[in-house]
Amino acid sequence: MKNAIAALLLVFAGAACNSDTSVKMLAKCEHDLGAADAQIAQAQAAQAAAERNLTATQQRLTEAEARVASLERARPSEAPAPATATAAVEASPPPPAPTKAAPPPAKAVKRGEHALRFGLALPARRERWIKDQLTMLGEAKKRGIEFLVQVSEDDAARQETQCDDLISQGIDVLILAPVNGQAAGSIVAKAVKAGVKVISYERLVMASPDDYVYVGFDGLFAGGLQGDFLARRAPKGNYLVVTGPQTDNNAKLFREGALKYIQPLVNKGDVKVVLDEFAEKWKPEEGQRLCEKALAQAGGTIAAAYVATDGLAGGCIDALEAHGLAGKVPVTGQDAELAAAVRIVGGTQSMTIFKDTRLLAIKAVEVAEQLARKKPVDTRGKAIQNGVRKVPAVLLTGKLVTRANLDQVVIDSGYLKREAVYRQ
Ligand code: BGC
């Protein structure tokens, strides 16, 4: 509405300007046009703020619905769960700590003859994981499967408690994206002991001798796409290499994949890696801190920034911005997050990797159902080493996204909304 009024003002002001030739009038018209422009800008800003509010309200609504569903499930006098499947999200605030009372034995919860119940344990509430979750919930609903979700905010101990809770609720399959892949073997062991099948989702559970299936993107391939891109874009100069925590096997895979392309340039003497570090967490602040550190070490001369994810890239670009280098240094990322797409359009981030979480999430629910129904899972002969054995793996591959193909790959596929990417 405000937009429309401002546009009308602009038309009137324009018409008057065209009909009057005196210098004084011209100046007044220009002033009026300027004022109308300012009004339009104001109206657009108000509209953008309203859109952001709407998104936040929708998110709160989903969370509130989830809490109601969760409380209803926990009601002591609760009748046996209906045969028709329900999908429920357990969202913030965190669930109360488990009491000392013995949890109901696994499988004790009654449900319809054919109904399945899956548990999903996610590491964080970042954009990509929210997308994974929403797709899984939709897919589970379609398949008539009940779905319980826990998010642990990067806290490994909390994730273990949440998984204990899921297991005690009689889930058939646990879909686990571990916070600490090195330590999550104990979760798998408990699940397997309780007769629960396990999918290690997007992050590999390491060093576990138990049976589980990996469903995730090929991390080595993703790192390779990033490294190859950067090596072509900046074949000489100082590089920084920033990836995620070592407790996530992906951080190592991304780095290994990227170095396949960067190391030959180092060996030739064309590239010098001034900083090569694993971030403590996958957080933008960590990306910023490490990029600041690299800039200090290189005396402000950086030719390329290998940064593993869009989250870390956001922080790194803030650091570059502070040194007047944003848009001048190629920066990598992955996940095709909205903020990264906006940065790619704006020219401060050079690429991302589109890992279509919709495909991955649907695949995970499909595999979970196969496991629950004791049907074979087709991994096309692929397996991934967890340190003590090879884990059967369903591997998907990501796609390189630059300014040139962003619209086609990320927007036309419906992953991100055009209005959101081009919002300014
Ligand atoms: C995933 C990335 C994600 C990162 C941080 C990694 O394990 O592969 O897609 O950005 O975790 O959440």
Boltz pocket constraint, residues with backbone or C-beta under 6 A from the ligand:
constraints:
  - pocket:
      binder: B
      contacts: [[A, 124], [A, 126], [A, 128], [A, 202], [A, 203], [A, 244], [A, 248], [A, 250], [A, 251], [A, 282], [A, 309], [A, 310], [A, 311], [A, 334], [A, 335]]
      max_distance: 6.0
